[in-house]
């Protein structure tokens, strides 16, 4: 099945993030290998992903944010948990 370039470009990040199944990956890769504009777009997206990973990949959320999120998750979980009625 021949893919439209716009569909391939829309799914490039799925391919880069390895978030597509093997069939989709093969179809995307086959199209990219045959299509110059898609090869170029793929290369640009790949470079952008690499740059983002280098510049932002090691960032860690501040401890205060991590603590607030942990507290919010616990509060939400407790609220949901208290709403469950025991079965008799």
TORPA-4810 file (N, C-alpha, C, O; in nm, 3 decimals):
<nodes>
NODE_1_0.085_-0.118_0.000_0.000_0.000_0.000_0.089_0.123_0.000_0.177_0.137_0.085_X
NODE_2_0.065_0.214_-0.096_0.144_0.335_-0.106_0.090_0.440_-0.009_-0.030_0.467_-0.008_X
NODE_3_0.178_0.499_0.070_0.137_0.597_0.169_0.149_0.738_0.114_0.236_0.766_0.031_X
NODE_4_0.063_0.825_0.161_0.068_0.967_0.129_0.178_1.030_0.213_0.193_0.997_0.331_X
NODE_5_0.254_1.122_0.154_0.365_1.186_0.226_0.318_1.256_0.353_0.387_1.252_0.455_X
NODE_6_0.203_1.320_0.349_0.154_1.390_0.468_0.128_1.292_0.582_0.150_1.325_0.699_X
NODE_7_0.081_1.172_0.549_0.058_1.071_0.652_0.191_1.021_0.709_0.201_0.996_0.829_X
NODE_8_0.290_1.007_0.624_0.422_0.962_0.670_0.484_1.067_0.761_0.534_1.035_0.869_X
NODE_9_0.480_1.192_0.719_0.538_1.300_0.800_0.466_1.310_0.935_0.528_1.335_1.038_X
NODE_10_0.335_1.291_0.933_0.258_1.297_1.059_0.299_1.185_1.155_0.289_1.201_1.276_X
NODE_11_0.345_1.074_1.101_0.381_0.959_1.185_0.531_0.943_1.208_0.575_0.844_1.267_X
NODE_12_0.610_1.039_1.162_0.755_1.028_1.179_0.794_1.015_1.325_0.883_0.937_1.359_X
NODE_13_0.729_1.091_1.413_0.766_1.084_1.555_0.731_0.948_1.614_0.800_0.901_1.704_X
NODE_14_0.626_0.885_1.566_0.594_0.749_1.612_0.708_0.655_1.576_0.746_0.568_1.656_X
NODE_15_0.762_0.672_1.457_0.874_0.590_1.413_0.999_0.621_1.495_1.067_0.530_1.541_X
NODE_16_1.028_0.749_1.513_1.147_0.790_1.589_1.139_0.744_1.735_1.241_0.707_1.794_X
NODE_17_1.020_0.747_1.792_1.003_0.707_1.932_0.980_0.557_1.948_0.960_0.508_2.058_X
NODE_18_0.982_0.487_1.836_0.960_0.341_1.835_0.826_0.306_1.899_0.817_0.213_1.979_X
NODE_19_0.723_0.381_1.861_0.589_0.363_1.917_0.489_0.308_1.817_0.368_0.319_1.837_X
NODE_20_0.538_0.250_1.710_0.445_0.191_1.614_0.477_0.042_1.601_0.588_-0.002_1.630_X
NODE_21_0.377_-0.033_1.558_0.399_-0.177_1.544_0.491_-0.205_1.426_0.520_-0.115_1.346_X
NODE_22_0.536_-0.327_1.415_0.633_-0.365_1.312_0.581_-0.344_1.170_0.658_-0.306_1.081_X
NODE_23_0.453_-0.367_1.149_0.395_-0.349_1.015_0.398_-0.203_0.975_0.441_-0.169_0.864_X
NODE_24_0.353_-0.115_1.066_0.355_0.030_1.038_0.498_0.079_1.021_0.527_0.161_0.933_X
NODE_25_0.585_0.030_1.105_0.727_0.070_1.097_0.785_0.034_0.960_0.853_0.116_0.899_X
NODE_26_0.758_-0.086_0.913_0.809_-0.129_0.783_0.752_-0.044_0.670_0.826_-0.004_0.579_X
NODE_27_0.621_-0.016_0.675_0.558_0.067_0.570_0.616_0.208_0.569_0.649_0.261_0.463_X
NODE_28_0.629_0.268_0.688_0.685_0.403_0.697_0.828_0.406_0.646_0.866_0.493_0.567_X
NODE_29_0.908_0.311_0.692_1.049_0.307_0.653_1.065_0.285_0.503_1.152_0.345_0.441_X
NODE_30_0.982_0.199_0.445_0.987_0.174_0.301_0.957_0.302_0.224_1.026_0.335_0.128_X
NODE_31_0.853_0.375_0.266_0.818_0.500_0.198_0.931_0.602_0.212_0.971_0.666_0.115_X
NODE_32_0.981_0.616_0.334_1.088_0.713_0.358_1.210_0.682_0.273_1.274_0.773_0.220_X
NODE_33_1.244_0.556_0.261_1.361_0.516_0.182_1.346_0.547_0.033_1.447_0.564_-0.036_X
NODE_34_1.222_0.555_-0.017_1.197_0.579_-0.160_1.164_0.725_-0.192_1.165_0.763_-0.309_X
NODE_35_1.136_0.807_-0.090_1.083_0.942_-0.114_1.179_1.049_-0.061_1.197_1.063_0.060_X
NODE_36_1.239_1.123_-0.152_1.337_1.225_-0.114_1.283_1.329_-0.015_1.350_1.357_0.085_X
NODE_37_1.163_1.388_-0.040_1.113_1.485_0.057_1.091_1.424_0.197_1.115_1.489_0.298_X
NODE_38_1.048_1.300_0.200_1.026_1.235_0.330_1.157_1.198_0.397_1.168_1.204_0.520_X
NODE_39_1.258_1.161_0.317_1.390_1.135_0.373_1.442_1.262_0.440_1.495_1.258_0.551_X
NODE_40_1.425_1.374_0.372_1.471_1.502_0.426_1.395_1.538_0.553_1.455_1.579_0.652_X
NODE_41_1.263_1.524_0.551_1.182_1.555_0.669_1.218_1.463_0.785_1.228_1.508_0.899_X
NODE_42_1.236_1.335_0.756_1.273_1.239_0.859_1.407_1.278_0.922_1.423_1.275_1.043_X
NODE_43_1.502_1.315_0.836_1.634_1.356_0.885_1.626_1.477_0.975_1.693_1.483_1.078_X
NODE_44_1.544_1.576_0.936_1.527_1.695_1.020_1.464_1.661_1.154_1.508_1.709_1.258_X
NODE_45_1.361_1.579_1.151_1.294_1.540_1.276_1.388_1.459_1.365_1.388_1.474_1.487_X
NODE_46_1.467_1.373_1.302_1.564_1.292_1.378_1.667_1.381_1.446_1.702_1.359_1.562_X
NODE_47_1.715_1.483_1.375_1.811_1.578_1.432_1.747_1.657_1.545_1.810_1.681_1.648_X
NODE_48_1.621_1.699_1.525_1.550_1.774_1.629_1.533_1.688_1.754_1.555_1.736_1.866_X
NODE_49_1.495_1.564_1.737_1.479_1.473_1.851_1.611_1.455_1.924_1.615_1.456_2.047_X
NODE_50_1.718_1.439_1.850_1.851_1.422_1.909_1.892_1.547_1.987_1.944_1.538_2.098_X
NODE_51_1.867_1.663_1.929_1.899_1.790_1.995_1.818_1.805_2.124_1.873_1.842_2.228_X
NODE_52_1.689_1.778_2.117_1.605_1.787_2.236_1.652_1.692_2.345_1.653_1.726_2.463_X
NODE_53_1.690_1.573_2.305_1.738_1.475_2.400_1.868_1.521_2.467_1.886_1.505_2.588_X
NODE_54_1.958_1.578_2.387_2.085_1.627_2.443_2.063_1.744_2.537_2.126_1.752_2.643_X
NODE_55_1.975_1.835_2.498_1.956_1.958_2.575_1.859_1.941_2.692_1.873_2.010_2.793_X
NODE_56_1.763_1.852_2.680_1.659_1.839_2.783_1.653_1.700_2.846_1.584_1.681_2.945_X
NODE_57_1.724_1.606_2.790_1.714_1.468_2.835_1.757_1.445_2.978_1.704_1.355_3.043_X
NODE_58_1.850_1.524_3.030_1.899_1.504_3.165_1.829_1.589_3.269_1.862_1.582_3.387_X
NODE_59_1.732_1.669_3.226_1.663_1.757_3.320_1.582_1.676_3.419_1.522_1.574_3.385_X
NODE_60_1.582_1.723_3.540_1.505_1.659_3.646_1.412_1.765_3.704_1.452_1.880_3.725_X
NODE_61_1.290_1.725_3.730_1.194_1.818_3.790_1.244_1.860_3.928_1.303_1.780_4.000_X
NODE_62_1.221_1.986_3.965_1.262_2.030_4.099_1.193_1.945_4.206_1.081_1.898_4.187_X
NODE_63_1.261_1.926_4.320_1.207_1.844_4.427_1.071_1.895_4.475_0.983_1.815_4.508_X
NODE_64_1.053_2.027_4.479_0.925_2.082_4.525_0.811_2.040_4.433_0.702_2.009_4.479_X
NODE_65_0.836_2.040_4.302_0.735_1.997_4.206_0.707_1.849_4.221_0.592_1.806_4.218_X
NODE_66_0.811_1.770_4.236_0.795_1.626_4.253_0.713_1.595_4.378_0.626_1.507_4.376_X
NODE_67_0.740_1.668_4.486_0.665_1.647_4.611_0.518_1.685_4.595_0.429_1.614_4.643_X
NODE_68_0.492_1.799_4.528_0.353_1.841_4.506_0.277_1.740_4.422_0.163_1.707_4.452_X
NODE_69_0.341_1.690_4.316_0.275_1.591_4.230_0.250_1.461_4.305_0.145_1.400_4.290_X
NODE_70_0.346_1.420_4.384_0.329_1.298_4.464_0.212_1.313_4.560_0.132_1.221_4.575_X
NODE_71_0.204_1.428_4.626_0.095_1.454_4.720_-0.040_1.455_4.647_-0.138_1.400_4.697_X
NODE_72_-0.045_1.517_4.530_-0.169_1.523_4.451_-0.213_1.383_4.408_-0.331_1.351_4.413_X
NODE_73_-0.118_1.303_4.366_-0.151_1.165_4.325_-0.205_1.087_4.443_-0.303_1.014_4.430_X
NODE_74_-0.141_1.101_4.558_-0.188_1.029_4.677_-0.327_1.075_4.718_-0.412_0.994_4.754_X
NODE_75_-0.351_1.206_4.712_-0.483_1.260_4.748_-0.589_1.208_4.652_-0.697_1.166_4.696_X
NODE_76_-0.560_1.210_4.524_-0.655_1.162_4.424_-0.681_1.014_4.442_-0.796_0.970_4.437_X
NODE_77_-0.578_0.937_4.464_-0.593_0.794_4.483_-0.676_0.765_4.607_-0.764_0.679_4.604_X
NODE_78_-0.649_0.836_4.716_-0.724_0.816_4.840_-0.871_0.851_4.819_-0.959_0.781_4.869_X
NODE_79_-0.898_0.960_4.746_-1.036_1.000_4.720_-1.109_0.893_4.641_-1.224_0.860_4.671_X
NODE_80_-1.045_0.840_4.541_-1.107_0.738_4.459_-1.125_0.610_4.540_-1.227_0.543_4.531_X
NODE_81_-1.025_0.578_4.620_-1.030_0.456_4.698_-1.142_0.460_4.802_-1.204_0.357_4.828_X
NODE_82_-1.169_0.575_4.863_-1.273_0.583_4.965_-1.412_0.575_4.908_-1.507_0.552_4.982_X
NODE_83_-1.428_0.594_4.780_-1.559_0.588_4.715_-1.602_0.446_4.683_-1.718_0.424_4.648_X
NODE_84_-1.516_0.351_4.694_-1.548_0.212_4.662_-1.623_0.151_4.779_-1.576_0.153_4.892_X
NODE_85_-1.739_0.096_4.751_-1.822_0.032_4.853_-1.782_-0.114_4.868_-1.765_-0.183_4.768_X
NODE_86_-1.766_-0.162_4.990_-1.730_-0.302_5.008_-1.848_-0.392_4.969_-1.964_-0.359_4.995_X
NODE_87_-1.817_-0.504_4.908_-1.921_-0.600_4.869_-1.957_-0.686_4.989_-1.868_-0.736_5.058_X
NODE_88_-2.085_-0.704_5.014_-2.130_-0.789_5.128_-2.166_-0.925_5.083_-2.206_-1.008_5.165_X
</nodes>
